[in-house]
Amino acid sequence: MAADGNGAAAAGGDTRAAFAQIYKTLKEELLTDPAFESTEESHQWIDRMVDYNVLGGKCNRGLSVVDSYKLLKGADTLDEEELFLACTLGWCIEWLQAFFLVLDDIMDDSHTRRGQPCWFRVPQVGFIAVNDGIILRNHISRILRCHFKCKPYYADLLDLFNEVEFKTASGQLLDLITTHEGEKDLTKYNITVHGRIVQYKTAYYSFYLPVACALLLSGENLDKYGDVENILVEMGTYFQVQDDYLDCYGDPEFIGKIGTDIEDYKCSWLVVQALERADESQKRILFENYGKKDPACVAKVKNLYKELNLEAVFQEYENESYKKLIADIEAQPNIAVQNVLKSFLHKIYKRQK
């Protein structure tokens, strides 16, 4: 189906406005999908459920498909069809994110997400949210079928989303069995375990997937871009380490949330660094206080982080990561690909939120 007129008007203008408009088009197509004869009640449920869970984020992943595609083409603007297809793939990533978050929140027994109650906490929803998560995942397949079935890269797109979903679900499993299963056991936490969880749970879908979508749109073969995949996964790891750091040291007013990684017993980069550097008495402090809700326990952990000078350890990690990423990016033969990778890196380097 072609993009509507509003999408065309925005083709040369505001990408975010076009992106928002295309969401409405995609949702309407899903609500009228001939494969399912919906009732008035199910129609209203899906309409509300999709708005509640797909919207409300910053859309960084989705919009970066469009930005990356422009950089690969070396163009400031896209024609109507190019813009529509790039935005559509961007929304598929936002739908994937929604699917993960709906189910993650149930597994983590969370209360709020993006400033509102988690979907399963909404009255009358409960565990219907599990099926809603499955529907959100299936929406991606419906969107791809509708708009990309005739494209030569259709099979590659399906394969890409399947691969990334598998990696992310496997990363979630690692996180769940390391962090939640049975008794709290800090001896399970180390840099290798942290890196593996982050790589699979976050880096592939947040960093590699948007660029891989843009490469496929550009007619490229992903098999030729193994180095690019590795760089983006490294960048995703660096991004999560920043997140872990900001959870403890960021300004809650600025980052928009109060960090709770210590209370929540998260396998955070800071705790694995502390475990690696601590002597026996310092380790005892960690084992006795990490994962406790009591503010006095949290304060003891933060004091230990200070003793171990973890702020300086992070600054060194950040500088070394940046240097290595820049060197790896500049070793890429394709200048347009370099530009895409640098645009990602410069958005996150030394971020404060």
C-alpha positions, 0 to 999 in steps of 0.5 A: 500500500502506498503512503498517504498524502501527509507522508508525502508532504513531510518527505522533504520536511520534518522526519518526525512528523512523517514518522508519526503520520505513518504510524497511523497508516500502519495501525489502521491497516492492522486494524482492518487486516482481512486475515482476522474478522474482528469484533467491535470489542477486539478492534477497540482493544487492539487499537488501545493496546497498540497506542498504549505500548508502541507509542510513548517512547523516544522512537530513537531506534525507529528514527535511526533507520531513516537517518541511517538510510539517508546517510547511506544514500548520501541524500538529505531527503528521500522520495515518498516511497523511500521515506515510507518504507524506511519509516515502516521498518523503523516502526517495526523496530518500535513494535518489537520493542513494545513486544519485549517490554510488555512481556519483560514487565510481567517477568520483572513484576514491574509497576510503571513503564514510560511514566504510566502503569505497565500494560498488565497492571491496567484494570481488566488487562492482567495476563491478557497482556501475554497474548497482547505481546504475541499479537504485537510480535505478529503485527511485525510479520503482517506489516512486513508482508504487506509492504515488503513481500515484493521486494528482493530483500523480503526474506532477508528482512524476515530472517533479520527480525527473527535472528534479532528476536532470538538473540534478544530473548536469549539475552533476557533468559541469561539476565533472568537466570543470573539475576532472579533465579533462587537465592541472590548470589553475587558470585554469579556476577562478573564482567563476562556475564555482564557483557554477554547479557548486554550484548544479546539483550540490548545491543542487537535490537537497539544498535545493529537492527536499525542499521541492518534495516537501512542496509537492506533498504539500500540493496546491500547484502548483510553478509558483507557487513560482519565488521559493522555488526561487531562495531554496533554491538560494541557500541550497544555494550558501551551504551548499556555501561553508560546506562548502568553508570548513570543509574548510580551517578546521573542526576535524577532530575536530568535523566528522568528517573531515580536509579534502583539498580543497587536495590534491584540486585541488577547485574550492573557494570558497576557491581561487576567492577566493584567485585573485581577490585574489592578486597575480602572485607569490601566484598563482605560489604557488597554481599551484605548490602547489595540488593536491599531496599534499605537506604542505609544499605544502598548508601554503603554500596555507593560509599564502597563504589566511591572508595574503589574510585569507580567514577574514574574507572568509568571515565577511563572505560569511556575514553578507551571505548571511544578511541577503539570504536573510532579506530574500528569505524575509520577502518571501514572502506565505505565512507557512507557506512563510516558516517552512519556509525559515527552518527550513532557514536556521537549521539551517545558519547559522553551523554548525561541522560 
